[in-house]
Structures are given as structure tokens and as C-alpha cells.
């Protein structure tokens, strides 16, 4: 069971990731989150990168009326993945915090 602070961090991470999907910083964000979620395994990181691209495509290809719904769905998906990661390896907390902090840079 995650602490409230780690649950909030996972939520912030999911939001930052989904927000980055529609910014100029997407490639950097994708690479860094794929590395984090792949935990040093190149094949896993590549698979995560593919899932991230699918999520981005789902977000950018929907009609404007559905963007908020798809965005919320993707935030839940990625928040859950980040919660699972934090439960399995609490040592990734600082790396995830650093990624969340980068979110402002990706938006520019």
C-alpha cells in the first residue's frame, strides 16, 4: 500500500506524462518515462515507449469533444502504472519527482 504522498506523486506523474503528450517536449518525456518504467531493461523500455505512442495517438486523434474524456482515461492508466512501479520499487521516487519537475520544460 502506497503512502498518500506516493499516491499523489503517481497522480502528478500521470498528469505530467499525459500533458506532455501534446507538447513539443513529447519525445524527451516519452524517452524518460519509458526508461523509468522499463527499469533498466531495454526491451521493456521499448515496449513502454510503444504503449506511450499508442496513448498519445489516442489523445491527438480524437474529436475535440472527446479530448477531456480520453485525457482523463489516459491519466488513470499512467497513474496506475506509476503506482505499481512505486509499490514494486520505492527507490524510483526521486527519479519520478524529477520527471514531474521537468513537466514545465516540456510544455514550452
N, C-alpha and C positions, 0 to 999 in steps of 0.2 A: 504494500500500500504506500503510495507516494504522500509526502507531506503536502500541505496546502501550497507552500512556496514552489515546490517542484511541479505541482499540477498547474499552477499559474505560469510557470516558465514554459511548460509544454504548450500551453494555450497561446502564449505570446509567440512561441516559435512557429506554431501552425499558422497564426495570423501573419507573421512576418514573411513566411515562406509563400503563402498564397498571394499576399500583396506584391511580393517580388515577381510573381509570375507575369505580371503585366507591365513591367518596368524595363528600362534599358539595362539594368543590372542583373537580369534574369540568368544569363549564362554563369556569372560568378556565383550567384545564390544557388543555382542548381548544382554546380560542381561542389560547393562547400557542404551543402546539406547531403548530397549523395555520399561524400566522403564520411561525414558524421554517421549517417545511418548505415553505411557499409562497414564501419568499424575496422578499417584496415584490409578488408578483403576486396580486391579489385573487381572480382566478378559480382559480388553483392552490390558494390557501389555503382557499377554499370547498370545492374538491374534496377536499382533505385532511381538512377538518372532517367531510365526509360519510363518508369512509372511517373516520375515528375513531369516529363514531357507530355505524357498522356493526360495528366491532370491539367497542365497548362492549356493543352489543346481543347479540353472540355470547357475550360473557362473562357478562352478567347473566341471560341466558335459558336457560343450560344447566343440566341437573340437577346437584345438588351433587356427585355422584360424578365429574362431568366437569370441574369448575371448574379444578382444578390443571392438567389437560392443556390446556385452552383457554387458560388464562393463560400457560402456557409457550409455546404456539404464537404467541400474540399478542406476547409479549416478543421472540421471534425475528424476527417480521415487522417490528416497530417498531425493534428494534436494527439490523436490516439497512438499513432506510430511513435511519436516523440515520448509520450508517457511510457509506452512499452520499453523503449530504449533506456529511459531513465530508471525504470524498475530493474532492468537487466544489468545496467552498468551506471550506477550513480556517479561514477567518475567523469562522465561526459558533461556534467552540469556546467562547468566553466566554458567548455567549448560551445555549448548551446547558448549560453549567455552572450558570448562573443558574437555569435551569428545573429542573435536578436539585436544586438547593438549595431550591427552592420546594416540593418534594415533601412535606416535613414539614408545611408550612402547609396543603396541600390535604387532608391526612389528618385535620385537626381540624375 
